[in-house]
Amino acid sequence: MKRSFFITGTDTGVGKTEVACMLARAFRASGLKPGVMKPVETGCPERDGRLVPMDALRLKEASGTGAELDIINPYRFAPPLAPLTASGLSGTTIEFKKIKSCFKELSNTHDIMLVEGAGGLLTPVAQDTYMADLALDLGLPAVIVSANRLGTINHTLMTLKCAVGMGIEVAGIILNNSEPHGDDLSRAHNRAELERLSPAPVLFEAPFSSKNKAPFLPEEGLVASLLQV
């Protein structure tokens, strides 16, 4: 199977999409043709009578893929809720079979796949199934995105324990500076502590980047390290 990754987070709002876009640009810069998926997106605004998956659109742009948006994002909902709740309010059942079919179609035409989950590993997707189950069903190792802030050590280690306990391979952690530097003293120490305590490597620390700055590209070593996992 081609090398592919499931991008998950320690919580919602930690910068999964930013990191997934960064990885897509990095793989493109290395000469690869990345494919992307956001299987389920909630909180989608409505425009011209249609729901617009903003995260999926960002992933599509960053990857440069010509794939159809409905394949990249087969399920989208308006309520900003967990997928199980949002789909229930819409009278829809999220089916892994459909997601796997879209993944296979994209995988056949791309060198590498990045699949971004919604929320964390225990975010409910359908009855008795979670994002972790989707990662397992697709057979993908996880890249854990952690926000560099107070509390991230606990949240990251809990996510790691959950992943390992459920049988998910963890390719590594990307520590994301999702906010400008403030007076949070932990930000200067979190990476070193995670490197000391985590059985999975800290692959990279992404700097804060405001929307009016050019997209950030990590050093080439990140791509090489992921491809060697």
RASUL-V312695 format. One record per residue. N is the residue number from 1. PHI is phi in whole degrees, 0 to 359 (999 if undefined). Layout:
N_PHI ; N_PHI
//
This chain:
1_999 ; 2_298 ; 3_290 ; 4_216 ; 5_220 ; 6_257 ; 7_270 ; 8_239 ; 9_225 ; 10_283 ; 11_189 ; 12_281 ; 13_77 ; 14_265 ; 15_102 ; 16_302 ; 17_294 ; 18_302 ; 19_291 ; 20_298 ; 21_295 ; 22_299 ; 23_294 ; 24_299 ; 25_295 ; 26_294 ; 27_295 ; 28_299 ; 29_296 ; 30_275 ; 31_99 ; 32_269 ; 33_250 ; 34_278 ; 35_254 ; 36_226 ; 37_217 ; 38_234 ; 39_305 ; 40_226 ; 41_230 ; 42_247 ; 43_72 ; 44_277 ; 45_287 ; 46_256 ; 47_224 ; 48_53 ; 49_80 ; 50_232 ; 51_282 ; 52_247 ; 53_278 ; 54_296 ; 55_296 ; 56_298 ; 57_295 ; 58_296 ; 59_296 ; 60_300 ; 61_295 ; 62_295 ; 63_279 ; 64_76 ; 65_290 ; 66_263 ; 67_294 ; 68_293 ; 69_298 ; 70_290 ; 71_275 ; 72_296 ; 73_226 ; 74_288 ; 75_232 ; 76_219 ; 77_219 ; 78_282 ; 79_297 ; 80_279 ; 81_228 ; 82_302 ; 83_308 ; 84_299 ; 85_290 ; 86_297 ; 87_291 ; 88_297 ; 89_295 ; 90_267 ; 91_71 ; 92_243 ; 93_251 ; 94_281 ; 95_248 ; 96_298 ; 97_301 ; 98_293 ; 99_297 ; 100_296 ; 101_296 ; 102_295 ; 103_298 ; 104_298 ; 105_298 ; 106_290 ; 107_298 ; 108_292 ; 109_241 ; 110_225 ; 111_281 ; 112_206 ; 113_239 ; 114_239 ; 115_246 ; 116_264 ; 117_282 ; 118_245 ; 119_66 ; 120_255 ; 121_295 ; 122_259 ; 123_289 ; 124_289 ; 125_253 ; 126_220 ; 127_301 ; 128_64 ; 129_227 ; 130_231 ; 131_302 ; 132_300 ; 133_294 ; 134_293 ; 135_301 ; 136_293 ; 137_296 ; 138_278 ; 139_71 ; 140_251 ; 141_288 ; 142_260 ; 143_250 ; 144_266 ; 145_262 ; 146_239 ; 147_282 ; 148_281 ; 149_202 ; 150_301 ; 151_104 ; 152_291 ; 153_296 ; 154_300 ; 155_296 ; 156_291 ; 157_294 ; 158_295 ; 159_297 ; 160_299 ; 161_298 ; 162_298 ; 163_299 ; 164_297 ; 165_296 ; 166_265 ; 167_88 ; 168_267 ; 169_291 ; 170_250 ; 171_288 ; 172_159 ; 173_242 ; 174_242 ; 175_273 ; 176_248 ; 177_273 ; 178_278 ; 179_228 ; 180_296 ; 181_298 ; 182_232 ; 183_257 ; 184_282 ; 185_297 ; 186_297 ; 187_298 ; 188_278 ; 189_237 ; 190_300 ; 191_298 ; 192_298 ; 193_292 ; 194_293 ; 195_297 ; 196_281 ; 197_261 ; 198_272 ; 199_286 ; 200_259 ; 201_288 ; 202_275 ; 203_286 ; 204_190 ; 205_244 ; 206_276 ; 207_285 ; 208_293 ; 209_221 ; 210_288 ; 211_294 ; 212_270 ; 213_265 ; 214_295 ; 215_305 ; 216_273 ; 217_242 ; 218_287 ; 219_293 ; 220_300 ; 221_298 ; 222_295 ; 223_298 ; 224_299 ; 225_293 ; 226_292 ; 227_291 ; 228_264 ; 229_299
//
